[in-house]
Amino acid sequence: MNISPGTEVPRPDLQASFNEAPAQQAYIASIILPPTEVGDHSGAFGRRPLAEQLLDQQTTRTDKGGYPRIEGRLSSDTWETTEQGIEVPLDERQAKIYATYLDFQAANAQLGLEVMKRRRERRVQAICHNTATLPLSGNTGHAMTNEWDDAPNADPIGDAKKAVLGLRARGVDASRAVMQVSFRALWDLSMSAQMLDRLKYTQFPGMTLPPPQLAMALGLAGVIVAGGFYNSADQGVAASIADIWNPEYAFVFVPPATSNIDEPCFGRTMVWKGDGGGDPDMPAVEDYLEPQTRKRVLRLRNEQHEKVLFENAAYLIGNCFTA
């Protein structure tokens, strides 16, 4: 089939290749803000405020009287997706040179996918590690007194307890609370005297404690380790590698368990299925010819909105290690 220059051609074969290639990094954005498909790029929806959900209403019917009533008042909210995308030009000469060694198109599509997932991870991290919306005081967060790298004195159980009680004080069931920790924090917690004492009769391999055992010891439903990192330097300049998730913070949140938009959870990622697919980590792939440069350009794109629904369902812990 002859394709006119500039004509965009869908590449479902390259999108399917994403399932076959091993992930370069373990991203956690979809755990914290899981995807929810929406029917358009923007719209309004109603959801019940947490205070309305928790109203203590009389239910006793009196003789000759009717049943007590409660108004199902909704608050209006909106979403508006933004288009996320990246282009990867494929030089025809390079494609022929490297054809013997790898699937040139699939490898470059994977490169574009990593860029998009990494940027999404950074957007979600900025939402979570935000002391403006989650001050390190009161029921929204705290700065720990004994950092987790102070192995003899660290009190991670006490820190988790403060987070759980903070969530409950704001009207959120903390029985499903999950804690995000950095890769560094995983090592610090694994050497904490308190954690080792709590888990001293537990068998586990390796130098770090498995997240399920950590969660059990902390009294939480889960622990997720944020191990992603990125190069903040420009292309061609000496690399400057940094963690995506600041090891100074640990983020405790309640994820959704159902599709009910009223469910008190931290948030969701609204994804417009009609343009780019319904999975933020599986963008649509297309390509077009650019004859003047002898390139075939791969384009990856989707539409999404990282949406915080209930700030009450999150708690931020700071000062996690000695700077």
N, C-alpha and C positions, 0 to 999 in steps of 0.2 A: 504494500500500500504506500503510495506517495503522500507524504505529509508536507504541507506548505510550511515554510519557515515561520516561526512564531506561533504556530497552532499548538495549543496545549493538548496533550494526550494523557489520559489517566493511566497510571502504572500500578494496578492492583498486585502485580507480581512482585514489585519491590516492596509494597506495603506488607505483603504476606511474608517476605523474607525477614521482617523484623522479629517474627516469632522464632525464627531458626537461629539467628545470631545471638551469641551470649551477651548479656548485659555488661557494659563496661563498668558501671557503678550501680550501687543499690540505692535507688531514689525512694523517698518516703512520702512525696507530696500527695499521692493518691490514697495513702492511708489516712492522712490528716484531713484532706478535703477530697473525698471520693467523688467520682463523676456522677452527675445527674443529667440525663438528656432533656433538652428543652426544644420546643417546636419552632422557635424563631430566634433571631439574633438578639431580640430584646422583648421585654414584656413585663407585666405586673402580676403579682400573686398575693394572696392573703395568707397570713399565718397568725396563729394565736400567741400573743405575748405570754411569756412565762408566768408573769404575775396573774394573768387571767386563768391559766391552766391550774394554778395552785390555790384558787379561791376556796375557802372553807364555807360551804353553803349548807344551810339546814335542809334536811330531806324529809322531815316528819310532816305528814298530812293531818290536819286537824279535822274533827267532825264538822260537817257542813262546809268545809273549806276545800280549796283546790290544792294541787301539789305546788310546792315552792318551784320557782323558775329561775333559771340563770341565762343570761343573754350570751350567745356565742359570738362575742365581738372579735373581729379580726383587725389586725393592723396591716396596712398596705406596704408592700415591699416590691422591689424591681430587680431585674437583672439586665445586663447589657454586655454581650460578649464582645471581645476584641479579637481581631484576626492575628494569629501568631503564625509565623512562617520563616523559612530560610531557603535560600537557593544555593545550589552547589554546581558550578559549571564543570563539565567533564570535557577535557581536551581530547579530541579524536586521536591525536598522535599518541598521547599518553595511554589512552585506552588500548591501543594496539600493542604498545610496548609491554604493558603489564597484564595483558589478557592471559598470558601463560601462567601467571602466578596467583591471580585472584579474580573473582567476579568484580570487575571494576565498578560497575554501576551499583551493585548491591553494597559494596564496601563504602562508597561515597554516600549512598542513601542512609546507611547506618551512622556515618559521621554527622549528617544533618539531623538525624533523630536524636543523637546525643546532645547536640547543641540545644535543641528545643526542650528536651527533658531537663537539662541542666538549668536553663533559664526559668522554667516553671518551678523547679526546686528552689531557686533563689527568690522568686516572687512569694512562694508560700513561706519560706523562712522569714522573710521580711514582715509578713503578716503575723507570724507567731511570736517572734522575738521582738515585740514592740512594747516598750515600757510606757508609751503614751496611752495605749489602750489597756494595758495590763501593768499598772504600777506595782513596784515591788514593796507593797505595803497593804495592810488590811486584809481583805478576803480575795484580792486579785493576784497577790504574789508576795514573795519575800526574798531578801538577800541572805543566804545562809551565813551563819557565824563561823562554823568550821568547814572549810572547803573539803571537797571529796578527795583531794590529793593529800590531805592531812590524815593519813591512814589510821593512826591511833585514836584520833578524836572526832573524825567525821561521823555525822549522825544522819545518814540517808533515810533511815526509817522515820526519824522525826521530821525530815523535810517532806517526805511523802505524806505523812500524817497531816501536816499543815496544809498541803495542797488539797487533800481529800476533804478536810474540814472546811477549807475555803470554798470549794465547789458546793458543798452541802449548804453552807451559810447563804449562798446565792441562789438556792432553790434547785440545784441540779443533783440528780442521783449519781453518786460517784462510784457505784459498784462496777461500772464499765470503764473507769478512768484508765488511760494509757499515758505513759511517760515517754517523751522523746528525749534521748540523751545523745551526746556527741560520741564519736569514736574514742576520743581521749577519756571521756567520762566512764566509758565501759571498762577501760583498764583501771582507772582510779577506783571505781566501785569494786572491781574484782580483787583489789588489794586492801580494801577497807576492813579493819578489824571487826567492825559490826557485821558486815555481810558475811565474812568468813566464819564468824561464830554462829550466825544464824543458819548457815548452810554447811556446817562442818561434817554433818553425817550424810551429805548428798554426794553422790558420785557424778563427776563430770570431767570430760577430757579437756585438755588445753590449758592455757594460761588465763583465759578470761571466762567469767561466769556466763553460762548461756542465758539469754534474755528471759526465757520462761521462768528459770529459777530465780533470777533477779526480781522479776515481777512478783513471784510468790512471796519472796522474802520481804518485799516492800509493801505487800498488801494491795497490789494493783492488778488490774485485769491484763495488763501487758506492758512491755518495755520494747520500744523500737530504737534501733541504733542508726543515727544519721551519719553515714560514712562518706558522703559525697564531698568532692573537692573540685577546684577549678583553677585555671591559670588566668590571673587578672591582667597580665601583660598583653600588649598588642602582638599580632602575628609577626614573627621574625625577630622579636626582641627576647632577651633572656627571660626565661619563665619566672613567674612569681606565683607560687602555689599557695592556696589558702583553703581552709575548710569552708564549705557552704554554710553549715550550721555552726554558729558561734559556740565554742565550748564553754563560754562563760554562763550559758543558760541551759536550763532543762525546762521543757514545755509539757505540762500535764493537761490533757484534754479528753473530752468524751466524744467518740466517733459515732456516726449514725448506725443504727442496727436495722432500720427499716427504710422504706421510701417515703414515709409520712413526713411532709414538710414541716409539720408542727412538732416533730420529735426534738426535744432539747439536745442538740449536738452543736459542736463548734461551727461547722460549716460544710459546704459542698462546692464542687466545681461544676458550674452550669456549662454544658457543652451543647452547642448547636449541631445536631446530627445532620441537618439538611445541607451543611456546607463544611466538609472536612471530616465527617465521621463523629461517632459518639464517644470515642475514647481519647482523652487528652494525650495519652502516651502512644497512640497509634494514628498519627496524622495521615491525611490523604497525601498521595504522591502523584505527581504528574511531571511531564517533561516537555520541552519544546526545543526546536532547532534554532541556533544562532549562527547562520552561515558565515557572517563576516568575520567571526573569530574561530570558526571551525569547532564549535562547541555544542554539545547537547547539555542543556541546563535542566537539572533536577530541581523541582520545587516541592517542599513539604509544607503543609499548612493545615490549620484547623481554627475553630472559633470557640473561645472559652472565657469564663469569668470565674475567678476564685472568690467565692461569696461567703463572708462570715454571717452566720445566722443568729447564733446565741453566744455573745461574748461571755455570758455567765458560765458557759461550759468549758472555760479554759482558765489556767492558773500558771503563772510564770515564776520560776525559781532562778535567782541570779547569784553571782559570785561563786560559781561552781568549782573554780580552781584558783590556785595562787598565781597571780600574774607575774 
